[in-house]
Amino acid sequence: MKVRMQFYAQLRDLAGIREQDFDLAEGSTVGDLLDQIYLQHPALRTHDKSILIGVGVEFVDRKYRPKPGEEISIMPPVQGG
């Protein structure tokens, strides 16, 4: 199944792209998707512990199983004042 990954803020700068399509096996998790991303964009791995993952307007964990065609976003933690 195809999903689209969107990169935000410094993660976009590190990856050098805004978005990328990935093919996942049925039953794959967001954690599996991150493994694929880190193979193609190793610089992102250093941010692994702090990455926030969103699907639509909801934050999800690494066990979330994407549906075909979903857009998944990764971003650094948000800081406010």
Secondary structure, DSSP 8 states (H G I E B T S, - for coil): -EEEEEE-HHHHHHHTSSEEEEE--TT--HHHHHHHHHHH-GGGGGGGGG-EEEETTEE--TT----TT-EEEEE------
